[in-house]
Amino acid sequence: MSQGQSGVASPVHGSLGSAPAGLTPSAATPSKAGGPNISQARLANGLDIVVIPDHRAPVITHMVWYRNGSADDPLGKSGIAHFLEHLMFKGTRNHKQGEFSELIADFGGQENAFTSNDYTAYFQRVAREHLRVCMEYEADRMKNLVLSDEVVAPEREVVMEERRMRTDSDPSDLLNEAVQAALYTHHPYGKPIIGWSHEIESLDRQDALAYYDRFYTPENAILVVAGDVEADEVLALATEVYGGIATHGAPPRRSRPREPEPRAHRVVKMVDEKVEQPTHQGVFLVPSYKTAAPGEAEALEVLGHLLGAGPTSLLFKTLVVKDKVAVAAGAYYQGTAVDQTRFYVYGIPAPGISLEDIDAAIDAVVAKVSAEGVSEADLNRAKTRLVAEATYAQDNQSTLARWYGSSLSVGLTLEDIAQWPSRIEAVSAEDVKKATRWLAKHRGVTGFLLPAERSGEHSLAVETEAETV
Amino acid sequence: MTALATAETPSRSASVQKVVSKGGIEAWLVEDYAVPLVALECAFQGGAAQDPVGKPGAMTLFAGLLDEGAGSLDAAAFHQALDEDAIELSFSADRDVTTGRMQTLARNVPRAFELLRLAVNEARLDAEPFERVTGQMMASLKREANDPDYAAGRTFRALSYPGHPYGLPVRGDLTSLPSLTRGDLVETGRRVLARDGLKIAVVGAIDAVSLGTYLDDVFGALPAKGDRLVIPDVVFSGEGRRQVVDLDIPQSNIRFGRQGIARKDDDFIAASVVNHILGGGIFSARLFREVREKRGLAYSVYSQLVTFDHAAMMSGGTSTKNERVVESLDVIQEQIRDLAEAGPTEEELDKARKYLIGSYALRFDTSTKIAAHLVHLQTEGFDVDYLDARNKLIAGVTMEDAKRVAKRLFGDGSLLVVIAGRPENL
């Protein structure tokens, strides 16, 4: 029952991954040759099915993904996608609260759920012989959820505690919330997944049920089964168990306003007495794998890797090793999203260096790539490393299930995933150079996390600079 | 009872080969070609508890520098070499062990072992990465300084084992880190990087004969015996004490704990069953049900058994708004007292055994998890047959055992409690 940021590979059991490093194909992509033998099918009621066989251990990962997340929360009801995800554990017409969880525990299984910007997913990890039972309970709560005020009220308190724990006690998370809200002036990716406190407090049973009726339908869902199973066996079981759920006619529509073209660079500062280490983060509005022109997302992926993935990256080598102005620096592209998405850069200053200096140093590295491009050697190393992720992902059935589920949930296809390594291989040095245009200052927000003693500013200030295009 | 264990895979131990190299280095190998990868984990006996006196953080820094330049390769060249062949390599220090982890594509196995050999035998500890990694560690500590979870954890640890290495921070502190010298690291490394107490597991696309050769290449030249300090056994202290760490936040982070039961104690298995009933990681554990599900007091609440080579504790934690700290602690305390006095119900015991037995399979579904578990078993002193014995031991825990061990584990229920936040009416 965790909330995840868009594309986060959340660790199992209720914890939230801190960096949105992603279920983009980049984080995990099986190669075409020698990769897992993936199958896809669709039931008559619209339920999509993906099967990822892995016979090394007698266990399976059973997941149901719904193509709705926090960005689909109705206006004034932020947090409802995540709140409903919690309430999905509260029992159905056929099974009382906790019955499913008790059963999974008796199997020695793991279960949880997570909510992101674009999707909500539920999973169980169990021995292979329990697949059918998982399907039965999951199918049951797709149509038969029962909610009473008695279970809704304490669960709302749980979500408030979750928010206090993750966000309200953590200045860096509060800053991130403000940065996202500044980046998205109109599109709902700017709203926190968990919701704003004052709106969570007002969510009730009716809100949850209305949301459930709209989105929890077979044509809005994707079943992903990975592990020690064969496709025909899964399809037969799914037809029997999920096939009985009546179709709602058409999948629900995601209706989200489009973010206007950004014109002004924004600076967001969070000043808090609990901060002892200043940090810098920058975020830019960029195309996602779903919205990008052919090759553009892949170029951003390679750019992110070259700029900021680990100790061989340009930002690390320049800011940390050569100039010693930062103790850490990096960048990454969050490519898996329905709408225009985010490219992050960050730096942690060395003692005595200001955040403005870090910002200028990062700008200079980006400007250099923009003017001079990258070397073939660096490019090839980045591509080797990215494509190798495909093979590494095959070692983990949960990673594969999450990656396929998230990709399909945002509207990508199996073909997109299969072709990803060759598309990465096709990225040229010129493509990478051109992709830096998305990192123009006016496309982004710079966030500064500062200790209180440094200034007497308001605890949260948003400045819009006049530097426009 | 034994019927519980029959739904298991035939034999896990049968899949493990014990490989002994010509030079006498042993590794546990699971040979599997389904995915073209090889994962290795190695654990050297001795971790942060071996830090020189007054120098906490030395072993962590040393481990962090092993992949920062070795042999003829400086840090940049070493990272580039790893990157070119997409090899994963890292080292980290725990209390009692220092661990290396390597993962590689099968086609790059020779290069991966070569880089591992360099890191283990010829780390350069150059000034540039020394200063850089120290700076990173300092920045991490500053970032965590007022994080409630870390703040509670730091105080809890210091009060649990005052005057003992286990009470000191594994990653050092803002005073100790700047005082560390290259000499300190060389000394710390000498204590730990040795063949005695070295445990290795390898999983993936590699055969026993090739592995044997690589084992000698990588580990054969290490000293036969580490120059380790003797760490005394220590008992948990602070039970009955409540300590507040003042932080201006809306929610308090609570840690609680008391003396636990050692891994080699005959009661350990029963204790892990009892702990699972109290606060194991499932939605039906007592603490989850009472604290979260019924009362909405917290998002997260858990308890666990922690064992070190020279100590054992039972500990747990939760986070709740400042106004409800007292209520949350009362609920936790009541559940602990009730388990100590009345023991679990038959149903709870039955379900806990089932969960612990069934869940073992989930530790064996990726090669890195398998390698980590096989090393863990070796450092705890078990042989391969434990892989099959483990579930039978759990199935054999009787109600009599559970009641007796619950009494022993929870005693009078007194706890060391550390609260970071602004708890009300405490």
HADDOCK unambig.tbl for C-alpha pairs under 7 A between the chains (distance, minus, plus):
assign (segid A and resid 56 and name CA) (segid B and resid 365 and name CA) 6.98 0.50 0.50
assign (segid A and resid 57 and name CA) (segid B and resid 364 and name CA) 6.75 0.50 0.50
assign (segid A and resid 57 and name CA) (segid B and resid 365 and name CA) 5.39 0.50 0.50
assign (segid A and resid 101 and name CA) (segid B and resid 283 and name CA) 6.50 0.50 0.50
assign (segid A and resid 102 and name CA) (segid B and resid 284 and name CA) 6.42 0.50 0.50
assign (segid A and resid 105 and name CA) (segid B and resid 282 and name CA) 6.78 0.50 0.50
assign (segid A and resid 105 and name CA) (segid B and resid 355 and name CA) 5.35 0.50 0.50
assign (segid A and resid 106 and name CA) (segid B and resid 351 and name CA) 5.74 0.50 0.50
assign (segid A and resid 106 and name CA) (segid B and resid 354 and name CA) 5.34 0.50 0.50
assign (segid A and resid 106 and name CA) (segid B and resid 355 and name CA) 5.04 0.50 0.50
assign (segid A and resid 107 and name CA) (segid B and resid 354 and name CA) 6.66 0.50 0.50
assign (segid A and resid 107 and name CA) (segid B and resid 355 and name CA) 5.93 0.50 0.50
assign (segid A and resid 107 and name CA) (segid B and resid 358 and name CA) 5.40 0.50 0.50
assign (segid A and resid 108 and name CA) (segid B and resid 354 and name CA) 6.42 0.50 0.50
assign (segid A and resid 108 and name CA) (segid B and resid 355 and name CA) 3.80 0.50 0.50
assign (segid A and resid 108 and name CA) (segid B and resid 356 and name CA) 6.04 0.50 0.50
assign (segid A and resid 108 and name CA) (segid B and resid 357 and name CA) 6.56 0.50 0.50
assign (segid A and resid 108 and name CA) (segid B and resid 358 and name CA) 3.93 0.50 0.50
assign (segid A and resid 108 and name CA) (segid B and resid 359 and name CA) 3.90 0.50 0.50
assign (segid A and resid 109 and name CA) (segid B and resid 358 and name CA) 6.90 0.50 0.50
assign (segid A and resid 109 and name CA) (segid B and resid 359 and name CA) 5.66 0.50 0.50
assign (segid A and resid 154 and name CA) (segid B and resid 294 and name CA) 6.99 0.50 0.50
assign (segid A and resid 154 and name CA) (segid B and resid 295 and name CA) 5.95 0.50 0.50
assign (segid A and resid 154 and name CA) (segid B and resid 296 and name CA) 4.51 0.50 0.50
assign (segid A and resid 155 and name CA) (segid B and resid 296 and name CA) 5.84 0.50 0.50
assign (segid A and resid 157 and name CA) (segid B and resid 296 and name CA) 5.12 0.50 0.50
assign (segid A and resid 157 and name CA) (segid B and resid 297 and name CA) 6.96 0.50 0.50
assign (segid A and resid 158 and name CA) (segid B and resid 292 and name CA) 6.62 0.50 0.50
assign (segid A and resid 158 and name CA) (segid B and resid 296 and name CA) 4.75 0.50 0.50
assign (segid A and resid 158 and name CA) (segid B and resid 297 and name CA) 6.38 0.50 0.50
assign (segid A and resid 158 and name CA) (segid B and resid 298 and name CA) 5.45 0.50 0.50
assign (segid A and resid 158 and name CA) (segid B and resid 299 and name CA) 5.13 0.50 0.50
assign (segid A and resid 159 and name CA) (segid B and resid 299 and name CA) 6.79 0.50 0.50
assign (segid A and resid 161 and name CA) (segid B and resid 298 and name CA) 5.49 0.50 0.50
assign (segid A and resid 161 and name CA) (segid B and resid 299 and name CA) 5.69 0.50 0.50
assign (segid A and resid 161 and name CA) (segid B and resid 320 and name CA) 6.22 0.50 0.50
assign (segid A and resid 161 and name CA) (segid B and resid 321 and name CA) 6.77 0.50 0.50
assign (segid A and resid 162 and name CA) (segid B and resid 299 and name CA) 5.08 0.50 0.50
assign (segid A and resid 164 and name CA) (segid B and resid 250 and name CA) 6.85 0.50 0.50
assign (segid A and resid 164 and name CA) (segid B and resid 251 and name CA) 6.18 0.50 0.50
assign (segid A and resid 165 and name CA) (segid B and resid 251 and name CA) 6.83 0.50 0.50
assign (segid A and resid 165 and name CA) (segid B and resid 319 and name CA) 6.72 0.50 0.50
assign (segid A and resid 169 and name CA) (segid B and resid 249 and name CA) 5.39 0.50 0.50
assign (segid A and resid 169 and name CA) (segid B and resid 250 and name CA) 6.64 0.50 0.50
assign (segid A and resid 169 and name CA) (segid B and resid 251 and name CA) 6.85 0.50 0.50
assign (segid A and resid 170 and name CA) (segid B and resid 147 and name CA) 6.87 0.50 0.50
assign (segid A and resid 274 and name CA) (segid B and resid 146 and name CA) 5.45 0.50 0.50
assign (segid A and resid 275 and name CA) (segid B and resid 143 and name CA) 6.97 0.50 0.50
assign (segid A and resid 276 and name CA) (segid B and resid 142 and name CA) 5.40 0.50 0.50
assign (segid A and resid 276 and name CA) (segid B and resid 143 and name CA) 6.19 0.50 0.50
assign (segid A and resid 276 and name CA) (segid B and resid 145 and name CA) 6.94 0.50 0.50
assign (segid A and resid 277 and name CA) (segid B and resid 139 and name CA) 6.31 0.50 0.50
assign (segid A and resid 277 and name CA) (segid B and resid 142 and name CA) 5.22 0.50 0.50
assign (segid A and resid 277 and name CA) (segid B and resid 143 and name CA) 5.15 0.50 0.50
assign (segid A and resid 311 and name CA) (segid B and resid 79 and name CA) 6.71 0.50 0.50
assign (segid A and resid 312 and name CA) (segid B and resid 76 and name CA) 7.00 0.50 0.50
assign (segid A and resid 312 and name CA) (segid B and resid 79 and name CA) 6.37 0.50 0.50
assign (segid A and resid 312 and name CA) (segid B and resid 80 and name CA) 6.25 0.50 0.50
assign (segid A and resid 327 and name CA) (segid B and resid 132 and name CA) 6.58 0.50 0.50
assign (segid A and resid 327 and name CA) (segid B and resid 135 and name CA) 5.92 0.50 0.50
assign (segid A and resid 327 and name CA) (segid B and resid 136 and name CA) 5.25 0.50 0.50
assign (segid A and resid 328 and name CA) (segid B and resid 136 and name CA) 6.77 0.50 0.50
assign (segid A and resid 381 and name CA) (segid B and resid 83 and name CA) 6.63 0.50 0.50
assign (segid A and resid 381 and name CA) (segid B and resid 84 and name CA) 5.38 0.50 0.50
assign (segid A and resid 384 and name CA) (segid B and resid 86 and name CA) 6.90 0.50 0.50
assign (segid A and resid 385 and name CA) (segid B and resid 83 and name CA) 6.52 0.50 0.50
assign (segid A and resid 385 and name CA) (segid B and resid 86 and name CA) 5.14 0.50 0.50
assign (segid A and resid 388 and name CA) (segid B and resid 86 and name CA) 6.48 0.50 0.50
assign (segid A and resid 394 and name CA) (segid B and resid 35 and name CA) 6.71 0.50 0.50
assign (segid A and resid 395 and name CA) (segid B and resid 35 and name CA) 6.73 0.50 0.50
assign (segid A and resid 395 and name CA) (segid B and resid 366 and name CA) 5.40 0.50 0.50
assign (segid A and resid 395 and name CA) (segid B and resid 367 and name CA) 6.50 0.50 0.50
assign (segid A and resid 396 and name CA) (segid B and resid 366 and name CA) 5.35 0.50 0.50
